[in-house]
Amino acid sequence: MARQERAMRTRRVILGAAAEMFNELGYDATTIGGLIERVQLTRGGLYFHFSSKEELARAVLDEAVTREGLVPQAFKLQEWVDLALLLAHRLPVEPVLSASIRLSVDPRARSLFGTRWPDWIELGDNLLREAKDRGELLPHVDPAETARLFVGAWTGVQLVTDALPNGTLSEEISNLIALILPSLVPAGVLAKLDFSPYRAERLLAAARGPECS
């Protein structure tokens, strides 16, 4: 068990370092040689966990769609909001998540590996469909269309905030949600939703327990 735990920790270190390099340099400029130097491993030690740069990129993208911190709520629409806020809170401090965005907008990487945007759209669509079935959305709202447009809007806000910071990503995504919700939900539901930029931090603290304090 101790050996397995060490191997898992080493794998996480390698993946985190590769993600940092994808963020800093882009996919093409990231090299196995540079990664070995950064993590201070032998080539054989790295190849034990990842056989190539391509495998590292795929591993980053495999972790892009995450529900950590998401818990059942009285309103399914609150869960949809929480999903967007949780990602906004985590992405700036978790290189693997931010690298998944960088790889998705990199034409070369996207041509090789695709993106996880379809998975995010499907996840949002499922939550919005449940919300509509419960009467939490206005009758004209199409869950699939809304999910797709929101993923595009979320990604655009992230890219602009990264390039032209005018507040935290959590604040900007909270503002985006506040802007679009009135066109999606009845006033009675809207009044009961929490889209504060600080909500995700509270959700994660509750989910992770005392060790995150």
N, C-alpha and C positions, 0 to 999 in steps of 0.2 A: 504493500500500500504506500509506503514512504517513497519507493522508487516511482510509482505511478504519479504521486503528488508532485514530485520534483519534475517529472517529465511534463506534466500539465502546466506547472509554473513556467518552465522554460519555453514551452510552446506559446504561452501567453506573452512572455517577454519578447519573443521573436515577432509575433504578430503585431504587438504594440509598436515595436521599433519600425517594422515595415510600414505600418500605417502612418507613423510620423514622417517617414521618408516620402511616401506617396503624397502626403499633404504638403510637404516642403518643396519637393522636387518635381512632382508629377510622375506618371507611370513610366514613361520612356527613360527618364533620367535616373530612376531608382535602379540600383544594381545589386546583385548578390554580394559582390565584393565589398561595396559600401555598407551593406547590412551586416556582414560578418565583422567588419571593423567596429561598427556601432555597438553590437551586442557582445563583442569579445568572445566569439565562439569559433571553433574550427569549422572548416567547410563541411566536414563529415558530420559534425554535431548539428549544424543547421539542416543539412540534407536528411538527417534522421527524422526531422519533423516536417520539412517542406522540401519537395524535390525541385522547385523552380519558382521564379518570380511570378509566373502565371498562377501557380497553386496558391501562392500568398495572396494575390489579388482576389482569387475566388473565395478564399477563406475570409477575407475582409468583407466581401459582399454577402457571404453567407450569414454574417452577424448583423447585417444592416437592419433587418426587420425584427424588432424587439418589443415585447410587451412588458418589460420589467417595470414594476411600480403600478401597473394597471390592475385595478380591483373592481369587482362589481359595484355598480351604483344604482340608485333608485331610478335614474334616467339613463337609458342607453346613450342618449346624446351627450350626457356628461362624460361617459367613457370615451366617446369619439373626441371630445374636447381634450380630455386628459391625455389621450394618446399623442396628440399634437404638442401639448405642453411638456410632456415628459421627454419627448425627443428634443425639443428646443432647449430644455434644461441640461440634458446629458451631452448633447453633441459637442458643445464647445470645450468640454473637459475630458471627452473620451475619444482619443485619436482614431480608434477603429471605426466609430460611427462617422466622424467627419471625413475620414478617408473614403468611406463608401459613397459619399456625395461627390468627392473629388474624382473618384474613378468613374462615376456615372456621367459627369459632365465632360470628361476627357474623351475626345472623339476616338482616339486610338484604343483606349481601354474599353470604351463602350462597344466598339466594333468587335472586340475579342470576347467580352464577357457579358454583354448586355447590362441591364440595370435591375435593381430591385423595386423600381417604381411600380410595376404591375402588382407586386405583392402588397405594397402599401395601399394601392388603390383597392385591391380586393378586400383587405382588412377593413378599410374605411367604409367600403360599400356594404359589407356585412353588418357593421354596427349601425349604419344609417338605415338599412332595410328593417332591422329590428326596431329602431326608433320610430320609423314610419308606421310599422304594424301596431305600435303602442299609441299612435296618435301624437307623437312628439314633433312631427314635422308638418309643415303646411301642405295641403293637398297637391299643389303643383310641383313639389320638389321631387326630382329624379335622383335617387340615391347613387346610382352608378355615375351619372354625369357630375354630380356634386363631389363625389369622392375623387374623380379624376381631376377636376378643376382645382380642388383644394390641394392635392399633392403638388400640382404645378405651382400654385400660389405659394405654398409653404416653401418649396425649393427656391423659388425666386426671391422670397424674403430673406432666406438664409444666405444666398449668394450676395445679395445687395448689402445685407448687414455685415457680412464678412469683409466686403470691399470698402464700404462706406459706413463705418460704425456710427450709430446715432442712438445708442442704447443697447441693452443686451438682447440676445436672440429671444429669450423668454418674454421680454417686454414687447418686442416687435410681433411675435406670434400671438401674444395676448391681444394686441391691437388689431391684428388681422382677423382674429376670431370675433372680436367685438364688432368689427365692421360688417362681417358677413352674416352673423347669426340672425339679426332682425329680418333678413330676407328668407330665412329658412324655417323659423320656428314661431309658434304662437306666442303672444306676449306673456301668457301665463306660464309657459315653460321657460321662456327666456329669463324671467325674474328669478327662477330657481336654479339657474346654472352658475357655476363658479368658473370663471376663466381668468382669474388673477394670475399674474406672472410668477407668483410665489407658491402656487398650488402644487406644482410638480415637486418642488423641494420637500414639501410636507408629505406627499404621497411616497416618495422614495425613502424618506426617513422612517416612515411607518413600516414600509416593506422590508427594509434592510435591517431594522432593529438597532440595538445599542451600539453595534460595531461601527456604524456610520456617524455616530455622534462625536 
